[in-house]
Amino acid sequence: MSEEITDYEREQMRKFATFKGIALVILLKWLWLLVIVFIVLSVVFSIHVISHFANSTTRYSASTKLMFTPRSTKNVQAMNDKHLNGILDRGSLKRRLGFTMDDLPEKERTSLISDLTVKQERKPSNFFTLTAYSSSQKGAIEKVNTYAEILIEEYKTFRSNDLKQWNETLELRKQNLLEQIAVLDAEEAVAKGKAGVVSPVETLTLLNSLISDQRHNYSTLSVQIAKEEVKKKRLEATIGQMDNSILKCAPLIRKKMEEISAMDAELVKLKDMYTDINPKVQGKIDDRKALEKEYLALLKANGIDNLDISAVEKVEHSIVELSEVTQRMEVLSESLSTIENEIKINEEKCEVLTRVIPQLQRINVKREEIDKAIHDLNENISDIEYLEMTATSDLHQIEMASGARDKGPVNVKNLGIAIGGALICTLSLTFWIILLEYFFGKVRNTRELAAYDDILVLGSLPKPDILSDEHEKEVLDVVALNFCNAELPKGAVLVCRLPGARYLRKFSKELDWSLSMAGQRAFLMEIVPSIGFTPPDDAENLVNLVRKDTHGWFPTASHYALAPTEIQMFKADLAMLREEFDNVFIMLPDGIRHGGNFFQQLLELSESALLLVGANATPRSELKYVRKLAINANKQMMGLISGSPIKEVRREMELENV
């Protein structure tokens, strides 16, 4: 923020300084009256206060102390002593005393709020001093002790109700948390129902392990099937390369060969039992030959000239092995399909568990938080119940009041009240006097005129015909000296005679002589109406000015505004006078008139203004009006008081001589 003072602030400071100076002058003027008023009011107020207090309800006072030792727990804090002070000092508790004490005088019932006070001590702050005022000693003692009982009971009631409300709030919160737990249990049951297991996390772990094993088995079976597939293709290729005739009739040939082998075995047994000529042996031999003939016919029918039994065995072995491989592939494919279905089912279960487990974890975390909150609430509820049971002992009276103090009607406090009331009334009267004097009063002396920092005070002139000619010349010499020493434009000076200022017949003549003695040539120009004006016989005419030596008259058609031609003529005459004289005093014999531009035009044509103010005669409003015109015209002002008391003039002369 800028530390420079703005023009507006500077103007406000100047106005305030001006007001202070004028207010001081007004105060000095009425000081004797204000002192008398203050003394009279002090006496009257003292008599009234002392006589009133002699029979008042506050003559006797009794005090007692309450000690506040609030209990608290880890979770529940004690009541603040400042909060307690606000509770104890309520007017409703003081009025309750009127219903408790039946013998309380009616006069004291209406003043209970002011008769009972509660003061919290600073150190220690848990002590409270109760004071009761009464018109009798017994009444003061009884009031303060009864008031202490009421406050203790009120604290117990308030604290208990506060704790009960707190407890009810906690119970509601606890019930709300229990309802939230019930909702979580329902959500958990739904989630576990979707999962279909009691422990989803363990089940998911087992399923993942099982799926891993199944995928391993699946890979193993896929490898085995691939191997069997290769083996099958190899056998099929081998069989494809064999003789088709042998491949087609190999089973039938094998059957015939087995029948021949079986018949040979039976023939060996028969030969062991019989001779070769035995009909049974011969019959079996014939059967064997017939079977062999069929066997050879079979070979011939299939185009087999030379039968290689190893090839037949090889074909048969390949066919058997191909059948076994095919069966194994079927078994392995079924197992692979089964494992694939199981993996799919287990993966679906894992997907369900993956969605359910976060819900269950969230439910468990929320349940743990709620359980902890319920645990804390239970502790708080227990602490509140304990504090509610012990609330009576938190506030107690240290010692009952047994005596009362008589302040007496004449004391410093009552005298202070009386003097304070008198001072307030006197200050109020002073304020109104200063205010009325400032706006509607009259200018008093040069000290007040000097309060306006934009007016240079030249001095004061006494009432006419009071001083001798010698002394009057001496006074005018001082005024002329101050005028010459003034550091402001003094070429054309407009003399403004404000209402109430006396017209000094000798002013121009004596001032002209005094200025001449000071080395200043002065010319006096009077603004006169052209109607009825008769110039002197030996007068000299300039442009419009009628001049006779150092005195001149400028006739105007109107006193409300100068015509443009008159302004031009005034400037021309003024220019000629400035060449011959150091100062030109422009005077309005009729004084200042409100309305029109006449006075403002003259201000603009002048270098400065000399305000003639009447002591105790010129209204301050008129001075304010002229100052405003001069400030608007940017003209500096000088001030001269006329009609001052002789003491004021002599005092200024003594100061000037010093």
FENRA-V89863 format. One record per residue. N is the residue number from 1. RES is the residue in one small letter. D_LAST is the distance of its C-alpha to the last C-alpha in Angstrom with 2 decimals. Layout:
n-><N N>
res-><RES RES>
d_last-><D_LAST D_LAST>
//
This chain:
n-><1 2 3 4 5 6 7 8 9 10 11 12 13 14 15 16 17 18 19 20 21 22 23 24 25 26 27 28 29 30 31 32 33 34 35 36 37 38 39 40 41 42 43 44 45 46 47 48 49 50 51 52 53 54 55 56 57 58 59 60 61 62 63 64 65 66 67 68 69 70 71 72 73 74 75 76 77 78 79 80 81 82 83 84 85 86 87 88 89 90 91 92 93 94 95 96 97 98 99 100 101 102 103 104 105 106 107 108 109 110 111 112 113 114 115 116 117 118 119 120 121 122 123 124 125 126 127 128 129 130 131 132 133 134 135 136 137 138 139 140 141 142 143 144 145 146 147 148 149 150 151 152 153 154 155 156 157 158 159 160 161 162 163 164 165 166 167 168 169 170 171 172 173 174 175 176 177 178 179 180 181 182 183 184 185 186 187 188 189 190 191 192 193 194 195 196 197 198 199 200 201 202 203 204 205 206 207 208 209 210 211 212 213 214 215 216 217 218 219 220 221 222 223 224 225 226 227 228 229 230 231 232 233 234 235 236 237 238 239 240 241 242 243 244 245 246 247 248 249 250 251 252 253 254 255 256 257 258 259 260 261 262 263 264 265 266 267 268 269 270 271 272 273 274 275 276 277 278 279 280 281 282 283 284 285 286 287 288 289 290 291 292 293 294 295 296 297 298 299 300 301 302 303 304 305 306 307 308 309 310 311 312 313 314 315 316 317 318 319 320 321 322 323 324 325 326 327 328 329 330 331 332 333 334 335 336 337 338 339 340 341 342 343 344 345 346 347 348 349 350 351 352 353 354 355 356 357 358 359 360 361 362 363 364 365 366 367 368 369 370 371 372 373 374 375 376 377 378 379 380 381 382 383 384 385 386 387 388 389 390 391 392 393 394 395 396 397 398 399 400 401 402 403 404 405 406 407 408 409 410 411 412 413 414 415 416 417 418 419 420 421 422 423 424 425 426 427 428 429 430 431 432 433 434 435 436 437 438 439 440 441 442 443 444 445 446 447 448 449 450 451 452 453 454 455 456 457 458 459 460 461 462 463 464 465 466 467 468 469 470 471 472 473 474 475 476 477 478 479 480 481 482 483 484 485 486 487 488 489 490 491 492 493 494 495 496 497 498 499 500 501 502 503 504 505 506 507 508 509 510 511 512 513 514 515 516 517 518 519 520 521 522 523 524 525 526 527 528 529 530 531 532 533 534 535 536 537 538 539 540 541 542 543 544 545 546 547 548 549 550 551 552 553 554 555 556 557 558 559 560 561 562 563 564 565 566 567 568 569 570 571 572 573 574 575 576 577 578 579 580 581 582 583 584 585 586 587 588 589 590 591 592 593 594 595 596 597 598 599 600 601 602 603 604 605 606 607 608 609 610 611 612 613 614 615 616 617 618 619 620 621 622 623 624 625 626 627 628 629 630 631 632 633 634 635 636 637 638 639 640 641 642 643 644 645 646 647 648 649 650 651 652 653 654 655 656 657 658>
res-><m s e e i t d y e r e q m r k f a t f k g i a l v i l l k w l w l l v i v f i v l s v v f s i h v i s h f a n s t t r y s a s t k l m f t p r s t k n v q a m n d k h l n g i l d r g s l k r r l g f t m d d l p e k e r t s l i s d l t v k q e r k p s n f f t l t a y s s s q k g a i e k v n t y a e i l i e e y k t f r s n d l k q w n e t l e l r k q n l l e q i a v l d a e e a v a k g k a g v v s p v e t l t l l n s l i s d q r h n y s t l s v q i a k e e v k k k r l e a t i g q m d n s i l k c a p l i r k k m e e i s a m d a e l v k l k d m y t d i n p k v q g k i d d r k a l e k e y l a l l k a n g i d n l d i s a v e k v e h s i v e l s e v t q r m e v l s e s l s t i e n e i k i n e e k c e v l t r v i p q l q r i n v k r e e i d k a i h d l n e n i s d i e y l e m t a t s d l h q i e m a s g a r d k g p v n v k n l g i a i g g a l i c t l s l t f w i i l l e y f f g k v r n t r e l a a y d d i l v l g s l p k p d i l s d e h e k e v l d v v a l n f c n a e l p k g a v l v c r l p g a r y l r k f s k e l d w s l s m a g q r a f l m e i v p s i g f t p p d d a e n l v n l v r k d t h g w f p t a s h y a l a p t e i q m f k a d l a m l r e e f d n v f i m l p d g i r h g g n f f q q l l e l s e s a l l l v g a n a t p r s e l k y v r k l a i n a n k q m m g l i s g s p i k e v r r e m e l e n v>
d_last-><47.62 44.94 41.46 39.78 37.92 39.58 37.89 38.98 37.51 34.20 34.18 35.03 32.23 29.76 31.22 31.05 27.38 26.77 28.95 27.17 23.75 25.38 27.43 24.42 22.94 26.45 26.88 23.78 25.11 28.53 27.65 28.67 31.93 32.68 32.19 34.59 37.02 37.00 37.72 40.47 42.04 42.00 43.86 46.29 46.99 47.46 49.95 51.75 51.96 53.06 55.67 56.90 57.17 59.07 62.03 61.34 63.69 61.27 60.98 63.46 63.61 66.37 66.43 69.09 69.35 71.57 72.52 73.38 75.90 77.24 80.46 80.93 83.66 83.97 84.24 82.30 78.67 77.22 74.84 71.16 69.19 66.36 69.04 70.43 67.04 66.94 70.48 69.92 66.79 68.54 68.37 72.14 72.79 70.46 72.24 75.56 74.65 74.94 78.60 79.32 77.99 79.90 78.05 74.59 72.78 72.32 68.57 68.35 70.64 68.07 65.26 67.22 65.22 61.99 63.82 65.41 63.45 64.58 62.29 63.36 62.33 60.66 62.66 65.54 65.40 68.93 67.88 66.92 65.45 66.65 64.76 66.03 64.25 66.14 65.96 68.40 68.94 72.52 71.59 68.93 71.44 74.20 71.98 70.69 74.20 75.79 73.10 73.83 77.55 76.80 74.64 77.30 80.02 77.93 77.32 81.06 81.92 79.33 80.26 83.98 83.64 81.52 84.11 86.95 85.42 84.89 88.48 89.80 87.92 89.44 92.89 92.60 91.62 94.55 96.93 95.66 96.32 99.81 100.52 99.41 101.84 104.65 103.87 103.96 107.30 108.72 107.50 108.98 112.33 112.43 111.60 114.25 116.70 116.13 116.62 119.76 119.16 117.51 115.67 114.72 113.04 116.09 118.41 116.50 116.74 120.47 121.04 119.24 121.39 124.52 123.69 123.24 126.66 128.23 126.84 128.27 131.64 131.39 130.90 133.81 136.11 135.10 136.08 139.39 140.17 139.47 141.79 144.50 143.99 144.61 147.63 148.95 148.57 150.39 153.27 153.47 153.69 156.37 158.40 158.03 159.65 162.76 166.13 165.83 169.46 168.96 165.57 167.20 170.27 168.90 168.63 172.19 173.53 171.69 173.27 176.75 176.23 175.15 178.20 180.47 178.80 179.25 182.86 183.47 182.16 184.46 187.37 186.74 186.85 190.07 191.68 190.85 192.57 195.43 197.43 196.97 199.86 198.44 197.98 194.40 193.61 195.41 193.66 190.22 191.19 192.10 188.82 187.04 188.82 188.08 184.38 184.33 186.05 183.31 180.72 182.25 182.62 178.88 178.00 180.24 178.91 175.36 176.47 176.08 178.71 177.41 175.35 172.73 171.95 168.77 167.40 168.14 166.43 163.49 163.22 163.45 160.91 158.46 158.91 158.39 155.33 153.91 154.45 152.69 149.78 149.53 149.55 146.88 144.72 145.09 144.13 141.15 140.03 140.20 138.17 135.65 135.34 134.91 132.16 130.43 130.45 129.16 126.34 125.39 125.43 123.39 120.84 120.43 119.87 117.30 115.48 115.30 114.13 111.52 109.99 110.33 109.06 105.39 105.38 106.68 104.16 101.31 102.73 102.94 99.36 98.10 100.22 98.78 95.22 96.11 97.87 94.80 92.58 95.01 94.98 91.17 91.26 93.81 91.57 88.57 90.72 91.90 88.33 87.20 90.12 89.20 85.51 86.61 88.77 85.97 83.07 83.15 82.04 78.98 76.65 77.15 75.33 74.54 74.65 74.89 72.02 72.97 69.78 66.82 63.22 61.56 57.89 57.37 55.45 52.20 51.08 48.22 49.71 50.07 46.61 45.33 47.32 45.92 42.29 42.93 44.45 41.61 39.10 41.12 41.34 37.63 36.82 39.37 37.85 34.37 35.88 37.51 34.48 32.35 35.29 35.99 32.40 31.96 35.09 35.41 32.05 29.45 26.07 23.51 19.92 17.63 17.62 21.36 21.37 19.22 21.98 24.22 23.52 25.39 23.05 19.90 17.73 16.47 15.09 16.92 18.82 20.04 23.69 25.54 25.87 23.25 20.61 21.76 22.31 19.53 16.93 18.68 18.50 14.76 14.63 17.25 15.56 12.70 15.70 17.60 15.02 14.85 18.62 19.15 17.21 19.18 21.87 24.77 27.64 26.72 30.04 31.57 29.20 30.98 29.12 30.37 30.15 30.92 32.99 31.06 28.42 28.59 29.84 27.39 29.53 26.88 25.08 27.13 27.31 23.66 22.62 25.31 24.03 20.42 21.86 24.14 21.36 19.91 23.46 24.69 28.02 28.27 31.41 31.82 34.92 36.24 38.88 41.51 45.02 47.76 49.86 49.07 46.68 47.48 45.75 44.77 47.45 45.72 44.24 44.87 46.32 45.45 47.20 46.29 43.02 43.18 40.63 39.56 37.03 33.85 35.09 37.83 39.92 41.61 44.51 45.75 48.96 47.49 44.19 45.53 46.06 46.01 49.44 49.97 50.56 47.33 45.43 47.09 46.33 42.68 42.34 44.09 41.93 38.74 39.94 40.55 37.13 35.38 37.20 35.65 32.19 29.30 28.61 31.09 29.90 32.85 32.79 35.17 35.43 37.35 34.92 36.05 39.70 41.27 44.34 45.42 43.83 42.11 38.49 39.16 40.82 37.85 35.57 37.95 37.93 34.12 31.76 29.10 28.43 25.70 26.14 25.57 25.46 26.00 24.00 26.72 29.29 29.64 31.88 30.77 34.23 33.53 30.31 32.38 35.10 32.97 31.23 34.73 35.92 33.02 33.52 37.25 36.68 34.38 31.59 27.88 25.88 22.65 21.70 20.55 20.81 22.54 23.39 20.47 20.29 18.20 16.36 15.42 14.20 12.16 10.61 9.77 8.49 6.13 5.07 5.40 3.77 0.00>
//
